[in-house]
Amino acid sequence: MANVIVVGAQFGDEGKAKVTDLLAKNADVVVRYQGGCNAGHTVVVGGKTYKFHLIPSGILYPGTICVLSPGMVIDPKALINEIKSIRSQGLDDSGLKVSAYAHVTMPYHLMLDEAEEASRGEAKIGTTKRGIGPTYADKCARSGIRLEDLLDEEVLKAKLEWLVPRKNVILERLYNLPSLDAQAILKEYAAYGKELAKYVVDTAAVIFQAVQEKKNILFEGAQGTLLDLDHGSYPYVTSSSPSAGGACIGAGVGPTMIDRVIGVAKAYSTRVGEGPFPTEQFGEAGEGLRQTGTAWAEVGTTTGRPRRCGWFDCVLGRYAVRVNGLDCLAITKLDVLDQFDRIKVCVAYKDSVTGKVYKELPSIGSTFQHLEPVYEDLPGWNESTRKVRQAKDLPAKAKSYLEFLSQKLEVPIAIVSVGPERDDTIIIEDPIHGPKRVLVTAPV
């Protein structure tokens, strides 16, 4: 038995879905612990591509329980459409469990998200405009609507009669937008509740029972550590906690139930939306990493936005190791680097104003704006890794590159992905039952 968290160790889009899919083969329960339909997970199996936004990628394995936890925010219309999509692809949804306590994204959340982002102008955050932030804001303000409310029309009616007039004041007076009709929303969302009722349960109880029965449980996060609301590049972050600690809160389990934390990072770096990105590359290097026009093209699964691309950042990597307590890493998209003669890796930052060098992450606030990456230049291998399935068969310089990252981050690399397919994977050590890492990294 093992209860394992899979977490993004960069800015999101690290390839968590593929790693989760790989590990879900031996999982009894797969839990998505935060975020909403602003996330996109892509899995390629047998030449067929599956794209998920709310449903855990464990749905590809018949008999696996797939949980949407209380820490998520759920657009019911999007969820219903995704359920229809997986059914049309021949997937079994009988194991799908949706938390009664998950908060619901309502029409006013979608409108407010788009209006607020537009009003920021040049200071925009880069949200997906899926209503995620406003939904979490109402949750924190204790005025949100939960999935269980959609199952009781009288409760839903009472909440909407109080909420909608207040939201209309903001929509009309602040953003000059049309008002919403509470009765129309009630009719639409009560219907969603009836359609989703068979999936809605107390998911924390489902997970706890699985723990008692010594089942294998996999906790899957959306986004990445540097987009964490508390620990990321604020304010250019998501509205929840993608880091490992968020799994316990979002899923409703105690930290003593977690056996292992696996981080996922690309062999380089990407970011979608606004915010600091020290190693971002433009021109030939950036385009080479972006892989435009290929199956590996760096484009957001949910938004379709091109991703910003840059070299691997060990400063952010060490921070992710520390914040999440990572036991090991999965490195994805190593094959994208096959084409490069030279590969750069950021090992420190230098303050362009004071000249001070940082090997550990300083404040991501005003100081961060002055930081420039300090690179080490490594040789590329100019050889395809796509068909490699054992670490010993990797090109020598590719092995040296992975060893360099492992040493700088002070964490073992257990998995290496060399292509989009499930089987395009190298297992270096057992990611579940390998030795637990003792954290030694400390902030400077």
Helices and strands as residue ranges (DSSP letters): E 3-8, H 16-24, E 29-32, E 41-45, E 48-52, G 57-60, E 65-68, E 73-74, H 76-88, E 96-99, E 103-104, H 107-119, G 121-123, H 132-140, H 147-150, H 153-169, I 170-174, H 182-196, G 197-199, E 200-201, H 203-212, E 217-220, G 225-227, H 245-251, G 255-257, E 260-266, E 269-271, H 283-290, E 308-310, E 312-313, H 314-324, E 328-332, G 334-339, E 342-351, E 357-358, G 366-370, E 371-379, G 391-393, H 396-409, E 413-417, E 425-427
